[in-house]
Amino acid sequence: MAAQTSTAKFSDIYELKEELGKGAFSIVKRCVQKASGLEFAAKIINTKKLSARDHQKLEREARICRLLKHTNIVRLHDSIQDEGFHYLVFDLVTGGELFEDIVAREFYSEVDASHCMQQILESVSYCHQHGIVHRDLKPENLLLASKAKGAAVKLADFGLAIEVQGEQQAWFGFAGTPGYLSPEVLRKDPYGKPVDIWACGVVLYILLVGYPPFWDEDQHRLYAQIKAGAYDYPSPEWDTVTPEAKNLINSMLNVNPAKRINASEALKHPWICQRERIAAVVHRQETVDCLKKFNARRKLKGAILTTMIATRNFSSRSLNVKKNDAIKESTESNTIEDEDSKGRKQEIIKLTEQLLQAITSGDYGEYTKLVDPHLTSFEPEALGNLIVGLDFHKFYFDHVLSKNNKPVNTSILNPHVHLLGEDAACIAYVRLTQLIDRDGLPVTKHTEETRIWQRKDGKWQNVHFHRSGTNSTEAGK
């Protein structure tokens, strides 16, 4: 069945079955195509809860998935928009994660690792030939088509994937998962297809010994390791790995993306295309044992983040944990997508500057457009009392701010924004106010302020603020 965007109702074509997984804004269910009886996995997104930015990302994901038709890629078969929901109908892949399957095998060798990596490289090569960079290649996104022995490895989750022109290198934003990020992304350099090859190198290292090449509990130290390309092959576990396997890893984990091997070249590497002759066939029990521990750590981290989402209602895009083995959410537990968060932080800073400008100019009408009618606040003028509503603030607009005809300039220093999901944010900053006093002399005052912003019906409003400093009406509201 060709991938398409259907205009018919979803329920006319498919019958929904049991739930396979759930995210903050979506749910995945098994479904059966009524006409053929074929089974698929339907990712059901509640579009009423999505921001305009999330709508764009959803459209990008669907557009990319429609383009990709390869045996080693989870395929999109249908895309249906229907009464506040968007349905993405994918292959039903039932074999679970590749890494979980490996630890259940009775025998696992370099030859098996080579065969797995060949399939991963086939999917990456196909993506790159079609101008797609995955950006989030990692174990959680490597699935098996079925539980049958020798089932195909399939690359899943194109929620962070981007479209590029040829060998284009540009800054597409800080996106990926910490342990798999490339040096060029961490340096915030222009990047492109080589970021996927770097991630393949990390995956291959894990496939061979069961633990990652870069690891530190402290993320800053982890990033320093990656940028320096600081990995090694410690004894005794690496002593039994063939030199050709290490050579391929070195080619993939080259810190210079221009010198990094590409996917088509990697597929021609002797360790991949001549595995029967070159790769070792000895069973790697130590690798399996280490991989069990590695998988357990991943699952524990996922469980912790699932609890955080359930109790704190984090955005699916900032902390989204995958739980199903079929089609998974478009961003996972440790996945970072910083280009969007950076834009929203700038938006909060700009809104705060607009609000302070309305205060400085005594424009109460503009002020009320930016604050919630039930605004709460702590400020020195209230003598320690919590103020609710706008009457207290309107008094100063009517009798002080609007009558001040002397120049006043307000600046925000050191703003720091915390994003609290998609629709809330907190900003803390130092507010510097320059004014002329009654004697005509310049005066500079500063206060520390914190403001909580919330998006209601698509519109940001200041719902709470806390201001320290002296009792001063010049400082404003």
C-alpha positions in Angstrom: 0.0 0.0 0.0 1.5 3.3 -1.0 1.9 6.0 1.6 -0.8 8.7 1.2 -2.8 11.3 2.9 -6.3 10.1 3.0 -9.4 12.3 3.0 -11.7 9.5 4.3 -12.5 9.0 7.9 -10.1 6.7 9.8 -12.9 4.6 11.2 -14.2 3.9 7.7 -10.9 2.3 6.7 -9.4 0.8 9.9 -10.6 -0.8 13.1 -8.7 0.1 16.2 -7.5 -2.6 18.6 -5.4 -2.7 21.8 -3.1 0.0 23.0 0.6 -0.5 22.2 2.0 2.6 23.8 1.3 6.2 24.9 2.9 9.6 24.9 1.8 13.0 26.2 -0.1 14.0 23.1 -0.4 10.7 21.3 -1.3 7.0 21.7 -0.3 4.0 19.6 -2.8 1.3 18.9 -2.8 -1.8 16.8 -5.3 -1.5 13.9 -6.7 -3.7 11.2 -7.4 -2.5 7.7 -11.0 -3.5 7.1 -10.7 -4.3 3.4 -7.6 -6.5 3.6 -7.4 -7.7 7.2 -3.8 -6.5 7.3 -2.5 -5.3 10.7 -0.7 -1.9 11.3 0.2 0.4 14.1 -1.7 3.7 14.3 0.0 6.6 16.0 -2.9 8.8 17.0 -2.0 12.5 17.7 -4.5 14.8 19.5 -3.9 17.9 17.3 -6.1 20.0 19.5 -3.3 19.9 22.1 -0.5 20.8 19.7 1.1 24.2 19.3 1.7 25.7 15.9 5.3 24.6 16.2 4.3 21.0 17.0 1.9 21.0 14.0 4.9 21.9 11.8 7.0 19.1 13.3 4.2 16.6 12.8 3.8 17.7 9.1 7.6 17.4 8.6 7.6 13.9 10.2 4.7 12.7 8.0 6.3 14.2 4.9 9.6 12.5 5.5 8.0 9.1 6.4 5.9 9.2 3.2 9.1 9.5 1.2 10.9 6.5 2.8 10.2 3.0 1.4 12.9 0.6 2.5 13.0 -2.9 4.0 15.1 -1.6 6.9 12.9 1.4 7.7 9.6 1.4 9.6 7.2 2.4 6.8 4.4 4.9 6.9 1.4 3.5 5.0 -1.3 6.1 5.6 -1.8 9.6 7.0 -5.3 10.7 7.9 -6.5 13.9 9.5 -9.9 13.4 11.1 -11.8 15.5 13.6 -9.1 16.9 15.8 -6.8 13.8 15.5 -4.0 12.9 13.1 -3.5 9.3 12.4 -0.2 8.0 11.1 -0.5 4.3 10.1 2.9 2.5 10.2 4.2 -1.0 9.8 3.3 -3.1 12.9 6.8 -4.3 14.0 6.5 -6.9 16.7 10.0 -8.0 17.3 10.9 -5.3 19.9 14.2 -3.6 20.2 17.3 -5.1 18.6 19.4 -4.7 21.7 16.8 -6.6 23.8 16.7 -9.4 21.2 20.5 -9.8 21.3 20.6 -10.5 25.0 18.0 -13.2 24.6 20.1 -15.1 22.0 22.0 -18.2 22.8 24.8 -17.3 20.5 26.1 -13.8 19.5 29.3 -13.1 17.7 31.1 -10.4 15.7 29.5 -11.8 12.6 26.0 -11.1 14.1 27.1 -7.6 15.0 28.3 -7.1 11.5 25.0 -8.3 10.0 23.1 -5.9 12.3 25.3 -3.0 11.4 24.9 -3.7 7.7 21.2 -3.4 8.0 21.5 -0.2 10.0 23.9 1.3 7.4 21.5 0.2 4.6 18.7 2.3 6.2 21.0 5.3 6.8 22.4 5.1 3.3 18.9 5.1 1.8 17.9 8.1 4.0 21.0 10.0 2.9 20.4 9.3 -0.7 17.0 10.8 -0.3 18.2 13.9 1.5 17.1 12.8 5.0 19.2 13.1 8.1 17.7 11.1 11.0 19.5 12.9 13.9 18.4 10.5 16.6 20.0 7.1 15.7 20.3 5.0 18.9 19.3 1.6 20.3 15.7 2.6 21.1 15.1 3.4 17.5 16.4 0.1 16.1 13.6 -2.4 16.0 13.0 -5.9 14.7 10.2 -6.6 12.1 9.1 -9.7 14.0 10.2 -12.2 16.6 11.3 -14.7 14.0 14.9 -15.6 13.8 16.7 -13.4 11.3 14.0 -10.8 11.2 14.9 -7.5 9.6 16.3 -4.6 11.6 14.2 -1.5 11.1 15.1 2.1 11.8 12.2 4.0 13.5 11.2 7.4 14.8 11.8 10.2 12.3 10.5 12.9 14.7 13.8 14.7 14.7 14.7 14.0 11.1 15.4 16.9 8.7 15.6 17.4 5.0 18.9 18.5 3.5 20.1 19.4 0.0 22.9 17.2 -1.2 25.9 17.4 1.1 24.6 20.6 2.7 26.1 21.6 6.0 24.1 24.1 8.2 23.1 24.7 11.8 19.8 22.8 12.1 19.6 23.2 15.9 20.8 21.2 18.9 19.0 17.9 18.5 19.6 14.3 19.4 20.4 12.2 22.5 23.5 13.0 24.7 25.6 9.9 24.3 25.1 9.8 20.5 25.6 13.5 19.7 28.4 14.2 17.3 31.3 16.7 18.0 30.1 19.1 15.4 26.6 19.4 17.0 28.2 19.9 20.4 30.4 22.6 18.9 27.3 24.1 17.3 29.1 23.9 13.9 27.2 23.5 10.6 26.4 19.8 10.2 24.7 17.3 8.0 24.6 13.6 7.1 27.9 12.7 9.0 26.0 13.1 12.3 24.2 9.8 11.6 27.5 8.0 10.9 28.9 9.2 14.2 25.9 7.7 15.9 26.4 4.5 13.9 29.9 4.3 15.3 28.6 4.6 18.9 26.0 1.9 18.2 28.6 -0.4 16.7 31.0 0.1 19.7 28.1 -1.0 22.0 27.2 -3.9 19.7 30.7 -5.3 20.2 31.3 -4.9 23.9 27.9 -4.0 25.5 28.8 -0.5 26.8 29.2 2.9 25.1 32.5 4.6 24.0 31.6 7.8 25.8 30.2 7.8 29.3 30.0 10.1 32.3 27.2 10.9 34.7 28.2 14.6 34.4 26.9 15.8 31.0 29.6 18.5 30.6 32.3 15.9 31.0 30.5 13.5 28.6 30.4 16.3 26.0 34.1 17.1 26.5 34.9 13.4 25.9 32.8 13.4 22.7 34.3 16.7 21.3 37.8 15.3 22.0 37.0 11.9 20.5 38.3 10.5 23.7 37.5 6.7 23.6 39.7 3.6 23.7 39.6 -0.2 23.4 40.4 -1.5 26.9 41.5 -5.0 27.7 40.4 -7.7 28.0 37.1 -7.3 26.2 38.6 -5.6 23.1 41.5 -8.0 22.8 39.2 -10.5 21.0 37.7 -8.0 18.6 39.2 -8.0 15.1 41.3 -5.1 13.9 38.9 -4.5 11.0 36.0 -3.9 13.4 38.1 -1.3 15.3 39.1 0.2 12.0 35.4 0.7 11.0 34.7 2.3 14.4 37.6 4.6 14.0 36.4 5.6 10.6 32.9 6.4 12.0 34.1 8.2 15.1 36.4 10.6 13.4 35.9 14.0 15.1 36.3 15.7 11.7 33.0 15.2 9.8 34.8 15.9 6.5 37.1 12.9 7.1 34.4 10.6 8.5 33.4 7.6 6.4 30.0 7.9 4.7 27.2 5.3 4.7 27.9 3.9 1.2 31.6 3.6 1.9 30.9 1.9 5.2 28.8 -0.7 3.5 31.9 -1.5 1.3 34.1 -1.9 4.4 35.6 -5.5 4.5 34.2 -6.1 8.0 30.7 -5.5 6.6 30.8 -6.9 3.1 33.3 -9.8 3.8 32.1 -10.7 7.3 32.2 -14.4 6.7 36.0 -14.2 6.0 37.0 -11.4 8.4 34.6 -11.1 11.4 35.2 -13.4 14.4 32.7 -16.2 15.0 33.4 -16.8 18.7 30.4 -16.3 21.1 30.8 -13.0 23.0 29.2 -13.9 26.4 30.8 -10.9 28.1 29.2 -8.6 25.5 25.8 -10.1 26.2 26.3 -9.7 30.0 27.3 -6.1 29.6 24.5 -5.4 27.2 22.0 -6.7 29.7 23.2 -4.1 32.3 23.3 -1.4 29.6 19.6 -2.2 28.6 18.6 -2.2 32.3 20.1 1.3 32.8 18.2 2.6 29.7 14.9 1.1 31.0 15.4 2.5 34.5 16.1 6.0 33.1 13.0 5.6 30.9 10.8 4.5 33.9 12.0 7.5 35.9 11.2 9.9 33.1 7.8 8.2 32.6 7.0 8.9 36.2 8.1 12.5 35.8 5.8 13.0 32.9 2.8 11.4 34.7 3.3 13.5 37.8 4.5 16.8 36.3 2.8 16.8 32.9 6.0 17.6 31.0 5.8 18.4 27.3 6.1 15.3 25.1 8.8 17.2 23.1 11.0 17.8 26.1 10.8 14.6 28.0 8.9 11.9 26.0 9.4 8.3 26.9 8.9 5.4 24.6 7.1 2.4 25.9 5.8 0.4 23.0 7.7 -2.0 20.8 6.0 -1.0 17.6 5.9 2.7 16.5 7.3 5.0 19.1 7.0 8.6 20.1 8.9 11.1 18.0 11.2 12.1 20.8 12.6 9.8 23.5 13.7 10.1 27.2 17.0 11.8 26.7 16.4 13.3 23.3 17.2 17.0 23.1 15.6 19.4 20.6 17.0 22.7 21.5 16.2 24.8 18.4 12.6 25.0 19.6 13.3 25.6 23.2 15.8 28.4 22.3 13.1 30.1 20.2 10.5 29.9 23.0 13.0 31.3 25.5 13.7 34.3 23.2 9.9 34.7 22.9 9.5 34.9 26.7 12.3 37.4 27.0 10.7 39.6 24.2 7.3 39.4 25.9 8.9 40.5 29.2 10.6 43.4 27.5 7.3 44.5 26.0 5.6 44.3 29.4 8.3 46.4 31.0 8.0 48.9 28.2 4.2 49.2 28.8 5.0 49.8 32.5 7.7 52.4 31.8 5.5 54.3 29.4 2.4 54.1 31.7 0.4 52.4 29.0 -2.2 50.5 31.0 -4.1 49.3 28.0 -1.0 47.5 26.6 -0.2 46.2 30.1 -3.6 44.5 30.4 -3.0 42.7 27.0 0.0 41.0 28.5 -1.1 40.1 32.0 -3.8 37.8 33.3 -6.8 39.6 34.9 -6.1 37.5 38.1 -2.4 38.2 38.2 -0.8 37.4 41.5 2.3 39.2 42.8 4.7 39.8 45.7 6.3 43.2 45.6 7.8 45.7 48.1 4.8 48.1 47.9 2.5 45.4 49.1 4.4 45.1 52.4 4.7 41.3 52.3 1.1 40.7 51.2 0.1 38.6 48.1 -1.7 40.8 45.6 -4.4 39.3 43.4 -5.9 41.0 40.4 -5.1 44.3 38.7 -6.6 47.0 40.9 -3.5 47.5 43.1 -1.4 48.0 39.9 -3.9 50.2 38.2 -3.6 52.7 41.1 0.1 53.3 40.2 -0.7 53.5 36.4 -3.4 56.1 37.1 -1.6 58.3 39.7 2.1 57.8 39.2 3.3 56.1 36.0 1.0 57.9 33.5 1.9 61.3 35.0 5.6 60.9 34.9 6.9 63.1 32.1 10.6 62.5 32.8 12.6 60.1 30.7 12.8 56.6 32.1 14.8 53.7 30.6 14.4 50.0 31.7 16.8 47.2 30.8 16.7 43.5 31.5 20.1 42.0 32.6 21.0 38.3 32.8 17.6 36.9 31.9 17.3 33.1 32.6 14.2 31.3 31.2 12.9 27.9 32.5 10.5 26.2 30.1 7.7 24.4 32.0 6.4 22.3 29.2 4.9 23.7 26.0 2.6 26.3 27.6 4.3 27.8 30.6 7.7 29.4 31.4 9.4 31.2 34.2 11.9 34.1 33.6 14.2 35.5 36.3 16.3 38.6 35.6 17.7 41.8 37.0 15.8 44.9 36.1 17.8 48.1 35.7 15.9 51.3 35.7 17.5 54.6 34.7 15.5 57.8 35.5 15.8 61.5 36.4 14.9 62.4 40.0 13.1 65.5 41.2 16.3 67.5 41.3 17.1 66.7 37.7 19.9 64.2 38.5 20.3 60.8 36.9 19.5 57.8 39.1 20.0 54.1 38.5 18.0 51.5 40.4 17.9 47.8 40.2 15.5 45.1 41.3 15.4 41.3 41.0 12.3 40.0 39.4 10.7 36.6 38.5 7.7 36.3 36.2 5.6 33.2 35.4 4.1 33.2 31.9 1.3 30.9 30.7 -0.1 30.3 27.3 -3.9 30.4 27.2 -5.8 29.9 24.0 -2.6 30.5 22.1 -1.8 33.8 23.9 1.0 34.3 26.4 0.0 36.0 29.7 2.0 36.9 32.8 0.2 35.1 35.6 2.5 35.8 38.6 5.6 37.9 39.4 7.8 38.4 42.4 9.9 41.6 42.7 12.6 42.3 45.4 14.2 45.6 46.2 13.1 48.8 47.9 9.6 50.2 48.0 9.7 52.3 44.8 6.9 53.2 42.5 9.4 54.2 39.8 10.3 50.6 39.5 6.9 49.8 38.2 4.7 46.8 38.3 
